[in-house]
């Protein structure tokens, strides 16, 4: 059984979680073309190595960030969303 440490609930079975993709900067909605918005919503970098991703613990609907190695599928770290935003800057 693969475990993931939830920042709220501690170690839980990985089946209790859903990954919702890489963290990346959201464009300004009012100044973004349809093409740019579609790129933001549907495209990802698909980086080999450690990436920061949005995750949700499904039973509690708790959203948090995880750093995962996409080559080995190892969960490197998990942490709550910082007050200054997922990229470390005020949103």
PyMOL commands that set and color helices and strands:
alter all, ss='L'
color gray80, all
select helices_A, chain A and resi 14-16+29-31+34-42
alter helices_A, ss='H'
color red, helices_A
select strands_A, chain A and resi 3-6+10-13+17-22+50-57+62-69+75-79
alter strands_A, ss='S'
color yellow, strands_A
deselect
rebuild
show_as cartoon
